[in-house]
Amino acid sequence: MVFPRFNGGVLTLYGSPEGFLVEAELQVSERVSGFQEMRGRTKMELHKYGPSSPWYRRELTRFFETTGVCWYFPRQVALSQEASERILEAFCLDFAVQERDLGLGLFYAKQTPFGSMETCHGLCIYDGVDGSLRLTHRLAEKFCDIVRSAANYAEAEGMIEAAGELDLLEQACNGMSQVATEGVDGAKQASDTDQWTEIIAAGEKGMYTCEDGSREVTVVGYRFTPKGLMYELVPEKDQDNGKWMVAAHAIQAMHGFTKDHMGGPGDRG
């Protein structure tokens, strides 16, 4: 799952009545869902993690900050996995980028890059490097050309349905024009940064990062302590019923997903 930063993190924006295309800063949560045994080149059993899995212990999640290109055309037919992969393939072939350096996923946001409060679900191709090398910036600039190439590749490979989907996407994106981002993506600013900080609201989910990796948690509340700001979290199954408190810096809000409010020295919860 991809969480774009549409509020303050827009790098390039194109829009039309059909939808939008945006290069933006974003967070990516990649989760290992299972494994497949290999014996030489022979694929053996595919094993999915779950409650009944003898191999599963906890979530194996990678959570990192990067950049990528998101697109959202609600009236255009949803792309299949095959069609989406052809776009990734076409971009890599046409612009000499290694597929292993990129990722393809669904993005989720509760507002558009234009600031309107509208839940958006779409596709995203992102830079797989933590911190980003902006490997996908040409994808935003040449998106329609790349979709045309993807449709041609799909047709050549006999993927007629995927080629048809990509034709419709090309029609939708042809009407886009670049939008000035000044005044559209301004980040929320506190009036006095020494007195206020963003606090994740109770009941909201965040990403907890520690030496064991990253995993999604739910916030119960927060406390200002002699050790600094700390969050109380919903205990995990393997923990006792006591309170689970962690330092605030170990919890990250997910862009466009986690609700927060502003807290200050006089706000003690």
N, C-alpha and C positions, 0 to 999 in steps of 0.2 A: 504494500500500500504506500502511496506517495501523498505527502502533505505539502502542497505548494504554499509559499508565502506571498499571497496576492496583496497583502497589506504591507507595503514597504519593501518588497523584494522583487518587483517586476523589472526585468531587464529589457525586454522587447515585447511589444503588444500589437497584435493585428486583430481587427474586429469587423463584423458585418452583421446584418439582421439575422443571418443563419447561425452565428456563434462566434467563437474567438479562438485565437492561437496565441500562446504566450510562452516566452522563455522567462523563467523565474528561478529564484532561489527556492530550495525545497528540502524537505526531510524525507528519507526513504527508510521504510521498515521492511527488511527482507527476513523471512522466517523459513527455516528448514522444515519441510513437511514430511520427509521420509528419506529412504535410500533404496538403491537398487544394487543387488549383488551382481558382480561381473566375474566371469571366468574366462580369461583371455578376452576375446571380442564377443563372447556369447553373453547375452543379457539373461539373468536368472530372475528370481522372484523380486517383484516390486513391493516394498514394505512401506506402508503409511503409518505415521505416528498417530496415536490416539489413546483414549482411556484403556483400551484392551491390549495395547502394544507392550510386549515384554521389554522392548528396547527404550521406550520413552520415559524420560525422567522429568524434564522441564523444557520450556521453550528455548530454542536456539535461534536467537534473533540478532541481526546486525542492524543497527540504527545509526544513520550518518547524515551529515549535511552535504548537499551538493547543488547542482543546477540541472535543469532539464527543460524540455519543451512539452507543454500540455495543450491538448486541443479538445474543444467541446462544441459539438454541433447537434443539439437535441432533436432537431427535426430530420436529421440524416440517419439512415439505418445504422444500427450499432454494428461495429466491425467484429468479425469473427477473429479467433486466435490466428488463423492462417493469414488473413488480410493484414492484421497488425504486424505479424512477423515479417511480411513482405515489405512493409514500410521500413522497418529496422534494417532488413537485408539490403534494400535499395540505397538507403543512406550510406551504409558502410561501403558498398561497392562503388557508388558514385563519388564518394569523398574520402576514400582510402582510410577508413576508421575500422579498427578491429572490433568485431561484435562482442568479444569477451570484455571489452572496456565499457560497454553500455548495458543498460537494463531497460526492460519494458514492463510497465505495470499500470494499474488503475490509480488515478488520483481522486482525492476527496476534498472538497472545500465547502464551507458554509456561506461563502460569498464569492462574487465574481471579481475579476481584476478591475472592473469599473466601480467597485464599491457597493453594488447593490446586494442585499441580503437574499441570495438565491442558492440553494444547495446544488452543487455541480459534481457530477461523476463523469469522468472521461478517461482518455488514455494519455500516457506520458512515456516518452523516451528520455532517459536520464543518464548523466555521466556517473559511472560506477566507482569513481575515485572519491574518497572522502576528502571534502574540501573543494573539489571540482577543478578540472582543467578546462572547463567550458567546451568540451568536445562536441556538444550538440548545437552550438550557436549557429552553424550554417544550416541546420535543419529548419530553424525558424525562418531564415532568410529565403530558402529555396523549397519551402514545403510543398507547394503545388507541383513543382517539377519532380520532386522525389515521389510524390503520390502517383504521378503519371508513370514514372519508371517502375514503381511497385506494381501497378496494374499491368504493365507490359510483361514484367517477370512472371506474374501470376498466370497470365494468359498463355505464356510460352510453356509453363509447367502444367498446363491443363487444369488450373484451378479457376474454373469459369465463374463460380459463385463469388469467390474472393475478388476476382477481377471486376465483377459487377459492383461490388461494394466499394471498391476503390474508385471506380468511375464516378459514383455518386458523391464520394468524399471530395474528389477533385472539383466537381461542379459547385459544391458548397464553399470550398475555400477560395475559388477563383474570384469571388466578389469581395474579398477582404482588402482592407487598406490599413496602413500603419497608423497607430494611435499614439499621440504624445502622452507619455506616462507622467509628466509633471502635473501634480495636483490630483492624479488618479490614485496613486499608490502610496500616498503619504503615510508613514508609520505613526501610530498613536504615541504621543509624547506626554510625559508627565510634566506638570508645571515646574516642579522642583525635583530633579533626579536624586538629590541627596536625601529627600524626605519620603519619597514614594518608590514602591517597587511592584511589579506585577506578581500577583499571587494566584495560583491555580485554585479555582473554586471547589468547594466540597462536593463530592459525588462525581467529579470529572476524572477522566483518564489521562495519564501522562506516561512518559517512558522513563523507567528507572535504569540507570547505567551504573554498574559496579564492576569489580574485578572478574565476576562470573559472566559478564556480558550484559545485554540489554533485555528488558522485558516490560510488558505493559502492566501498569498498576492503577489502582483507583484511590484517589485522595479522600480521606475522611475529614481532615482539617489541617490547621497549621498552628504552630506555637513559636513565639519569640522567646528564646532561651539564652542563658549565659554563653552557650556555644554557637549562638546565631539562630537564624530562621530554620525551623525544621518542619517537615510534613509528617503527619500521621497517616499511614496507609492501611488499607484493608489487608489483614494478614493472609498469607498464602496457606494452602492446604497443609503443608508440612510444618507449619509454625504453630506455636501454642496460642492460646486465646488472649495473651497479653498484647499491649500496644506495640505496634511496629513503627518506630520513629526513624527517619533518615534525614540527613542534611539536605537543605533545599537545593543546593547546587547539583545534587545527584539526580534530580527530577527535571525532565524537560517537557515543556508543553509542546503539543503537536500542532503545527501551523494550521489555522483554519478549522481545527477540530476541538481543541481543548479550550473551554471557557475560563476566563480569569476575571479578576477585579483588582483595583489598585489598593494596596495596603501601605500604611505608614507607621512611624514610631508610636503613634497614639492608638493604633488599631491592634488590639490584642486578641481578636477572634472571639 
